């Protein structure tokens, strides 16, 4: 298991905009793309990417405020649709840039889910054990 060293705010912004991180952060990249909340983290990164453009539209584009806000919202929604459509590919690409082989994210998440499912099945079996009465 690799150590999980978090990047600082500037490194995280670089990572959020698609930049690769130095090798010392590879354990964190694996954690970031495979933990239980990996897809929420992806959505947060997309919001960080979209926010400056939405703010620029609202501030610099001429026209009524309601129209500028709706344009920024529409663009943000379209960006989110594309980002969510490619969530798995984006996570795998981040892992590839961190030095992991292709398929690491899918395999790691599948293993975590398998362990969770086995633990839930064991709890269920322990709670609802049918007494063996020989019938």
C-alpha positions as CSV (number, residue, x, y, z in Angstrom):
1,X,0.0,0.0,0.0
2,X,1.4,3.4,-1.0
3,X,1.5,6.2,1.5
4,X,-1.3,8.8,1.0
5,X,0.3,12.3,0.9
6,X,-2.2,15.0,0.0
7,X,-1.2,17.7,-2.4
8,X,-1.4,21.4,-1.3
9,X,-4.0,23.8,-2.7
10,X,-2.0,24.8,-5.7
11,X,-1.1,21.3,-6.6
12,X,-4.7,20.3,-6.1
13,X,-5.9,23.1,-8.5
14,X,-3.3,21.9,-11.0
15,X,-4.7,18.4,-10.7
16,X,-8.3,19.6,-10.8
17,X,-7.6,21.2,-14.2
18,X,-6.1,18.0,-15.5
19,X,-2.4,18.4,-14.7
20,X,-0.3,15.5,-13.6
21,X,1.0,15.4,-10.0
22,X,4.6,14.4,-9.0
23,X,5.2,10.8,-8.1
24,X,5.1,11.5,-4.3
25,X,1.3,12.1,-4.7
26,X,0.5,8.9,-6.6
27,X,-0.9,7.2,-3.5
28,X,-3.3,10.1,-3.0
29,X,-4.3,9.9,-6.7
30,X,-5.2,6.3,-6.2
31,X,-7.2,7.1,-3.1
32,X,-8.9,10.1,-4.8
33,X,-10.0,8.0,-7.8
34,X,-11.0,4.8,-5.9
35,X,-12.4,5.8,-2.5
36,X,-16.0,5.5,-1.6
37,X,-16.7,9.2,-2.6
38,X,-14.6,9.2,-5.8
39,X,-17.4,10.3,-8.0
40,X,-18.3,13.2,-5.7
41,X,-14.7,14.3,-5.8
42,X,-14.9,14.2,-9.6
43,X,-18.0,16.4,-9.6
44,X,-16.3,18.9,-7.2
45,X,-13.3,19.1,-9.6
46,X,-15.6,19.8,-12.5
47,X,-17.4,22.5,-10.5
48,X,-14.0,24.1,-9.8
49,X,-13.2,23.9,-13.5
50,X,-16.5,25.5,-14.6
51,X,-16.8,28.2,-11.9
52,X,-14.3,30.7,-13.5
53,X,-16.0,30.5,-16.9
54,X,-19.4,30.9,-15.4
55,X,-18.2,33.9,-13.3
56,X,-16.6,35.5,-16.4
57,X,-19.9,35.1,-18.4
58,X,-21.9,36.7,-15.6
59,X,-19.4,39.6,-15.1
60,X,-18.2,40.4,-18.6
61,X,-20.9,39.5,-21.1
62,X,-23.3,42.4,-21.8
63,X,-27.0,42.0,-21.3
64,X,-29.5,41.6,-18.6
65,X,-28.3,39.8,-15.4
66,X,-31.0,37.1,-15.7
67,X,-29.8,36.2,-19.2
68,X,-26.1,36.1,-18.2
69,X,-26.9,33.9,-15.2
70,X,-29.0,31.5,-17.4
71,X,-26.2,31.3,-20.0
72,X,-23.7,30.5,-17.3
73,X,-26.1,27.9,-15.8
74,X,-26.8,26.3,-19.1
75,X,-23.1,26.1,-20.0
76,X,-22.4,24.6,-16.5
77,X,-25.1,22.0,-16.9
78,X,-23.8,21.0,-20.3
79,X,-20.3,20.7,-18.9
80,X,-21.5,18.6,-16.0
81,X,-23.3,16.3,-18.4
82,X,-20.2,15.6,-20.4
83,X,-18.1,15.3,-17.2
84,X,-20.4,12.7,-15.7
85,X,-20.6,10.8,-18.9
86,X,-16.9,10.3,-18.9
87,X,-16.3,9.9,-15.1
88,X,-14.7,6.4,-15.4
89,X,-12.5,7.4,-18.3
90,X,-11.3,10.5,-16.5
91,X,-10.5,8.6,-13.4
92,X,-8.5,6.0,-15.3
93,X,-6.6,8.7,-17.2
94,X,-5.7,10.4,-13.9
95,X,-4.4,7.0,-12.6
96,X,-2.5,6.5,-15.8
97,X,-0.8,9.9,-15.4
98,X,0.1,8.9,-11.8
99,X,2.0,5.8,-13.1
100,X,-0.6,3.1,-12.5
101,X,-1.5,0.5,-15.2
102,X,-4.7,0.7,-17.2
103,X,-7.6,-0.8,-15.2
104,X,-6.3,0.0,-11.7
105,X,-9.3,2.1,-10.8
106,X,-11.9,-0.3,-11.9
107,X,-10.1,-3.2,-10.3
108,X,-9.6,-1.4,-7.0
109,X,-13.2,-0.2,-6.8
110,X,-14.5,-3.7,-7.7
111,X,-12.3,-5.2,-4.9
112,X,-13.6,-2.7,-2.4
113,X,-17.2,-3.4,-3.4
114,X,-16.7,-7.2,-3.3
115,X,-15.3,-6.9,0.3
116,X,-18.2,-4.7,1.3
117,X,-20.8,-7.1,-0.2
118,X,-19.2,-10.1,1.5
119,X,-19.2,-8.4,4.8
120,X,-22.9,-7.4,4.3
121,X,-23.7,-11.1,3.4
122,X,-21.9,-12.3,6.5
123,X,-23.9,-9.9,8.7
124,X,-27.1,-10.9,7.1
125,X,-26.3,-14.6,7.6
126,X,-25.4,-14.1,11.3
127,X,-28.5,-12.1,12.0
128,X,-31.0,-14.4,10.1
129,X,-29.4,-17.7,10.6
130,X,-31.9,-20.5,10.0
131,X,-31.6,-23.1,12.8
132,X,-30.5,-26.5,11.4
133,X,-33.1,-28.8,12.7
134,X,-32.3,-31.6,10.3
135,X,-35.3,-31.2,8.0
